[in-house]
């Protein structure tokens, strides 16, 4: 059973690796066991999931532009 216990540092690494779908069976079990008992890592998993979900939709806003008035005002602020 000792091989299933992992640190928060390793759990964080596995959560990152999970996003790439590259976890082994053992890593999945280790992460699941750790997330079950560690509220901090469980919260981190929720937050990273939210970030990734929203990052996938960010490209739909890539065509957004600032109005010319705002651009001019920003340029003036930067040059002053």
Buried (B, 14 or more C-beta within 10 A) or exposed (E): EEEEEBEEEBBBBBBEBBEEEEBEEEBEBBBEBBBEEBEEBBEBBEEBEEEEEEEEEEEEEEEEEEEEEEEEEEEEEEEE
